[in-house]
Amino acid sequence: MKQRKVSIVVPLFNEKESLGELVDAVTRAFRGYVFECVFVDDGSTDGSFQKLVALRKKMNFQATLVRLRRRSGKSAALSEGFRHITGDVVVTLDADLQDDPFEATKLIKKLDEGFDLVVGWRRKRRDSGGKLGVSHLFNWGVAMASGVRLHDMNSGLKAMKSDVAKEIHLYGELHRFVPVLAYARGFKVGETPIVHHPRKYGTSKFGFERIFAAFDLLTTLFLAGFGTRPLMIFGPPGVLLIATGTFAIGYLSVLHFMGQSIGTRPLLLFGVLFVLFGLQLLSTGLLGELITSISTNQRRSPVSEIITYEYNH
């Protein structure tokens, strides 16, 4: 049986200090695997990309270095990384050393139990109380809204079959909802506990943008349910409004031909508005269908440089 190749995608932003230890840890953790690494520098300003270039000689494995011209966000970095994978299994790993590369092998083995995506559950997180509180609320809200019940939805350490990485499209802040997007595509999602370490270098990239996670969740649920069929959400209410407005106008037309005055009746205004709003909704759905049929891939992130390195066996 042919050995599976593992692609490790590492998005990073200003993690220069941790990169040397990360490369060493990855080399040791995946010693028994055929693997590659795809490092995506999300517009770092501390020399992280230059550090990766300098570390290439220590990378006794196939590696691809991608640098984005500006900071585009973790979703864009992951999406760009997925474009360069060549493995059968994909592991996503943050560069801050809080997630142990050795724990990734647990997730890969869990895939053999029939899962398509396995999320690392940071059962004992080494983060601040405020961050933990927001995380618990976030996980509870996503589970209630999506039906995907995981303890740690936004864990950076995940393992998935390459089909999952190729089918889900990430942009904005949708990296937080990878399990939901995968589940909506029919993939089997699971989780397994992992060890989580305190941050050793730098500062957390946690920001106030998580306050608006509810909007990202709404986007995720819409994409999961109607992303490829927008007419199904805009069409039914549009048709209902048009039918109601048409019935009202038809009723008033009968009264008009019977000699009754209808010019001052509120029902006439409501009937016209219902028809107009219904046509707008129906048109929106049809335009959404047109856009969906034309554009099947998201716009790529602005890549500044790509370096591929493969050591000689």
N, C-alpha and C positions, 0 to 999 in steps of 0.2 A: 504493500500500500504506500502510495506516495505521501511523503511528509508534507503537512500543511505549512505554508509560508505565512508568517505573521507580519502585518504592517502596523507599526506604532506611530501614531500621529500625535505630535507634541505642539500645541499652540502656545506661544509665549509672548509676553510683553514685559520688557525690563526685568529679566531674570538672569543677568550676566553672572552673578555670584554663584548661582546654584548649578550652572550648566556643566561644569567639570565633574562634580559629584554625580549629577544625573546621568551623564554618559557612562561613567564607571559602573553605576548601579544597573543601568540597562544592559550593559555588556555582560555583567555577571548573572543577572536574572534570567536572561534569554540564551544562556550559553548552550543549552540543549535544543534550541530551536533554529530553524532557518527563518531569518527575520530581516527586516529593514526598518529604518526610521525616517519619517518625514517631519522635519522641524519647520514650523511656519512662524516666522518673526512678524508679529502684528504691529509693525512700525515702531519698534523699540528705539529709544533715544539714549540708552546707556551703553551702547556698543555690544549688545547681545549677539547680533548677527556676526560681527567681526570675531567675537569669541568662538562662535560655532565654526567659523572658517578655520580659526587657529586650532580647534580641537579635532579637525578632520583626520589628522594622522593617528589619533588615539581611537578613532572609530573603526574597530575591526569588524565592520559590518557595512552592508549597503545603506547609504544615507542620501537623502535629498534635502537640500536647504532652500527654503523659499522665503523671500523677503517682500513684504507688502510696502508700497511707497508711503502709506499713511496708516494710522490706526483705523481699522475697519470693524473691530469687534471680534469676539471669540467665535461667533457663528460663521462669519466670513472666513476666519482663519481655518476653522475645521473644514468648511466646505472646500476651500482651496487645497487643503491637505488631502482630502478624499479624492481629489482629481489625480493625485500622483501615486496612489497606492497600487501595488502589484500583488499583494498577498491574498490569501483565502480568508484570513481572519484579520480584523482590524481592532486595534486597541487604542483608545484615546487616553492620554496621560498628560496631566498638567506638569509644568516645569518647576514648580516651587518646592518639590521634594516632600510635600505633605502626604501625597499618595505614593506608597512604596511600589516600585516596579516589580518586586518579587510577588506582590499580591495580585498582579495582573495574571499570573499563571493560574491562579485559582479560578478566575473568571473564564479563562480559555477552557479549562477542564469542565466548568459548569455548562459550557456550550454543548458538550458531548451528551448532556442529559436531554437534549431535544430543544434547547432554546436557540433563538436567533440573535438575541441581544441580552446581555447580562450586565447589570449595573452594580457597582461596588457600593455596598451599604456601610457608610462610616458610622458604625454603631457607637463608638466613643470618639466623637469629634473633638479635635484640639483647637477650638476656636472660641471667640468671645461669647459671653452670654447673650448679647444682643443679636449677634449673627445666628446663634443657635435658635433663638426665639423666632426670628423671621423665617428661618429654614423650616422649622416645625409647622408654622402657619402655612407656609408655601406648599409643603408636601401634602398637608391635610386638604387644602383648597383644591389642588390639582387632582388629588385622588377622588374627591367628591364630584368634581365637575367632569372628569374624563373617564372615571371607572378604572383607571390604571392605578392599582394600589401598591405603591412602593414606599419604603421608608426614607429613601434618599434620592429623589428624582433628579436632582441637579449635580450628582456626584461627577467629578471630572474623569474618574477612572471607569471606563466601560470597555467591554469586549463584544464584538458583533461580527457576524458573517459579512463578507464583503458586499453581498447583495443589499444588506440594510444600508450601508454607507452610500451605495450607488443610487438607491431609490429615494432617500429622504433629501429634501432640499432645505438648506439652512440659510437664513439671513436674519438681520435684526438681532433679536435676543432669543431666537427659537432653539438655540443649543440647550436651553433649560428644559426643553420639552421633547428631547430626542425619543425617550421611551413612548410618549404619547403618539408621536408621529409614526414610529415604527409599529406600534400596536394597531393604529388606524390602517396601516398597509397590510395587515394580516400576519405580521411577524409575532412569534411567541417571545414574551418578555419576562425575564426573571431577575433575581438579585442574589447576592451572597455577601456576608459580612467581610469587611477588610480592616486592616490596621490603618489608622490615620495619625500622622505625626504633627507636632507643632511646627509652625513656620520657622525656618532656620535663618533665612535671608530675606531682606527686602520687606515690603509691606503688602498687605492684602489689596487686591484689586476690586474688593467689594465697594460698590458705590450706591448712591441714592437711586440709580435707575431701577433697582429691584422693587422700589415702591410701585412702579408702573407694570409689575409683572402680570397683574390682572388683565391688562390690555393684550399682552403677549399671549396669555392663556386663551383669551377670546379669539385671537387670530389663529392659534393652534387648533382650537375646537372647530372653527369655521373651515380651516384647510383640511382637517381630518374628515369632516363630514361632507363638505361641499366644494373642496378645493378644485376638483376636476368637473364639477357639475353645478356651477353657480346659478343656473336657471332654476334648479330645484328649490332654492331658498327664496329667490326673487319672483319666480313665476307664479306659484300658487296665490300669494297675497295680491299680486298684480291682477291676476285673472278674477279673483274674488271682488276686488274693488271695481274693476271694469263692469263685471256682471251686475253688481249692486247699483252702480251709477246708471248703467243702461236701463235697468228695471225702473229706477226712480224717474228718469227722463221719459221713458215710455209711458209710465203711469200719468205723468203730468201732461204728456202730449194728448192722451186720450181725453183728459179733463179739458184741455184747451179746445179740442175739436167739438166738445160738448157745450162750448160757450162759456166756460168758467175762466176767470182770470188767474194766471199762474205766475205772473211777473214778479210778484212780491212774496212768493212762497219760499221759505228757507230751503225746502227740499230741492228746489231747482238748482240753487247754488251748490248744495251738497252733492247732488247728482253729477254736476259738471266736474267738481273737484275730484270726486271719486274716480271718474273716468280718466282724468288727466294724471292723477297720482298712480293709478293702475298702469297706464301706458308707460309712465316713467319707470316703474319697477320692472315691468316686462322688458323694456328697452335695456335697462341696466343688466338684467340677467342675460339677455342675448349678447350684449357687448362683452360681458364676462366670459361667455362661452367662446366668443370669437378670439378674445385675448388668450384664453386657455389653449385653444387649438393651434394658435400661431406660436406662442412662446412656451416651450416645454422645459426650458432650463432657465435658472436665474442668471442675472448678469454677473460675470466674474469680477472678483476683486482686483484692484490695480496691483499687479505684480511688478516688482522692480527688478528682481533677480532670482534666478533658479540655478542652483549648483547641485549636480548629481555626482555622487562619489561611491564607487564600488571597489572594495578592497580586493586584492588578488588572493584567492584561496591557496 
